Amino acid sequence: MQIQNKISDFFLTDAYEFLKRYEILKEHTSHLGNRSKLLVDLCFALECSLKSLIFLETNLDVKKTYNKVKTHDLNKLVNLLKPATKLNTMKSLQQT
């Protein structure tokens, strides 16, 4: 279980870095092409956050879990969450 927590921390750190970059760049971005890159950073932050949650919740071994999260499909990642977490995540996403 300790390795799963460590991997979760790595994904959460990545999410934080994407959000930090987004916050820095959004103040200096007016070009449409650059604004779309900001959206990509937000999507990657969400993706990494979901992967972090999945690693915290799973009972599978690390390799099986990693193989399941090797995707950029946010719907697939949300569907890997436990039902209560999935519900809370969906509510949070609808509020933004």
Secondary structure, 3 states (H helix, E strand, C coil): CHHHHHHHHHHHHHHHHHHHHHHHHHCCCCCHHHHHHHHHHHHHHHHHHHHHHHHHHCCCCHHHHHHHHCCCCHHHHHHCCCHHHHHHHHHHHHHC
